[in-house]
């Protein structure tokens, strides 16, 4: 263990991809090294591992349906051209929330699992400056093991219980219901990846 930890300290355990890999598929030795390196409690590691496995499951499923979509029906809809991605590429627990927010005028550009036990939906503009969720909903979230941080350009959801994807999906959908409608469609996403997606679509 000591040798493994020393080797890991040198190059790996601050790397997000490596951490996610260890949490989702790591050996007991790797998990313990990660715990010691980041000074985590065993309960924290178990919670982070739960979400890393959920994230892996969501991404594997998404990759399969995107591959099938490209084969069976590669032409993107107007909504997908605006997002710069197939809807199938969005993680399932945030998919409907992202689509609804864009219909309300919010220019989303990233969504879903973030780090450890955190989920996020981010915007290209500061759309939520001055917006606050009702206190009773914040208390409801706390009872369900979650806290939320509303920033002008993002929504951070921190989940402190091992909820499944369907439970997380319900929370996101409730959050979306409470966010005001800007009465306009979101503008096309400006990310380079979105521009590349639209260019490839124009070549089909």
Secondary structure by P-SEA (a helix, b strand, c coil): caaaaaaaaacccccaaaaaaaaacccaaaaaaaaaaacccaaaaaaaaaaaaaaaaaaaaaaaaaaaaaaccccccaaaaaacccccccccccaaaaaaaaaaccccccccccccccccccccccccccccccaaaaaaaaaacbbbbbcccbbbbbbcccccaaaaaaaaaaaaaacccccccccccccaaaaaaaaaaaac
